[in-house]
Amino acid sequence: MRRPPTRHQVTLRHGEIWHGHFANKRKDGTLYEDEATISPVRDAAGKIVNYVAVKRDVTREVQLEAQFRQAQKMESFGQLAGGVAHDFNNILAVIQLQAGLLKAEAGLRPAQLELAREIEKADERAAGLTRQLLLFSRKQTMQPRNLELKEILQNMTKMLERTLGAQFPIPDPIQVGEGTADHPGRSGDDGPGAA
């Protein structure tokens, strides 16, 4: 089955000049892009007898244009991230203030005081994420820091226990982690069907 003619073939068959881009392959197999102008060559009677093509390798220019478009997208994303971070910081300031006022309230039970502390901790973590967004939007380098994984896991466990309730018991992630740390060389070869 014959393929339908391409746009440049239709243009040339009508005796018109075609301008455009081609994707080509070099002898070594690498792809490159040509910008081309193909014109019909006519005899004295006006009949098309041949075509002449002027081509120029524009691979590098096309790559630079793509990089520039990507940089523009990242710039737009950075501006958006900065705007979201500023708005989010305003919300977090209110949460932090309310948690502080709640903690200062007289007559709180210990469980309620602990909840207020958890709100403050969550607010601090969210503020850290907001700082990272602001750094990204300003194209500043983020400073790596060590995380207290045990504390993070314990906080997440508490939050999940409150959210899911008693019907979904959450195992202690520290004990689970310690149990798997005893067997660092295991690769699953003592699983079902192993000899």
C-alpha positions, -999 to 999 in steps of 0.1 A, spaced: 0 0 0 14 34 -10 18 61 16 0 93 9 23 121 -4 38 144 21 32 181 22 65 189 5 58 164 -23 23 179 -29 38 214 -30 66 203 -55 41 185 -77 22 217 -81 54 234 -93 58 255 -62 89 262 -40 89 243 -7 106 256 25 108 236 57 127 212 80 137 176 74 149 150 100 178 131 84 202 104 94 240 106 89 260 77 77 271 70 113 234 67 123 230 100 142 200 121 135 202 157 124 178 184 112 180 202 79 164 235 70 157 232 32 144 250 2 135 229 -27 127 245 -61 115 229 -93 138 233 -124 118 238 -156 128 234 -193 121 259 -220 85 247 -223 79 252 -186 78 214 -178 95 204 -145 126 184 -154 144 184 -120 146 199 -86 173 218 -68 177 218 -30 196 241 -7 200 226 27 215 238 60 221 217 91 202 234 119 205 207 145 223 229 170 199 258 166 169 235 171 185 221 203 193 257 216 157 267 209 144 237 229 168 245 258 156 281 257 119 270 258 127 247 287 145 275 306 114 297 301 92 270 315 114 266 345 114 304 350 76 305 349 75 275 373 99 293 396 77 324 397 46 303 404 64 285 432 75 318 447 40 331 447 25 299 462 53 299 488 45 335 499 8 328 502 14 295 520 38 313 545 9 337 553 -14 307 561 14 290 581 19 322 602 -18 321 613 -15 284 621 16 290 642 -1 318 660 -32 298 668 -12 268 680 8 291 703 -24 306 717 -39 271 722 -8 260 741 -11 291 764 -47 282 772 -53 274 808 -68 240 817 -56 220 787 -54 183 793 -19 167 785 -33 151 753 -46 185 741 -13 201 748 5 174 728 -18 180 699 -10 217 699 27 208 699 22 184 669 5 213 651 35 235 657 59 207 645 38 202 614 38 240 608 76 240 611 80 212 586 56 230 562 76 262 567 108 243 557 91 232 525 81 267 518 117 279 523 128 253 497 102 266 473 114 302 478 150 291 473 140 274 441 121 304 428 151 326 436 175 301 420 195 298 452 214 267 462 197 246 488 218 236 518 217 199 525 211 190 561 209 158 581 174 147 590 164 130 623 147 100 606 136 85 639 118 117 649 102 121 615 89 85 615 76 88 651 57 120 642 43 104 610 32 74 631 14 96 656 -4 115 628 -15 83 611 -27 68 644 -49 99 650 -61 99 615 -68 62 610 -80 55 645 -76 23 666 -91 0 639 -59 3 619 -29 -3 642 4 12 629 35 -9 637 64 10 652 85 20 622 117 21 643 113 -16 654 103 -26 619 134 -9 605 157 -25 631 142 -59 623 151 -55 586 185 -40 594 196 -73 609 196 -89 575 212 -64 551 224 -92 527 190 -107 521 179 -105 485 147 -125 487 164 -158 479 150 -175 511 114 -167 499 88 -192 489 101 -220 468 137 -216 479 157 -248 487 
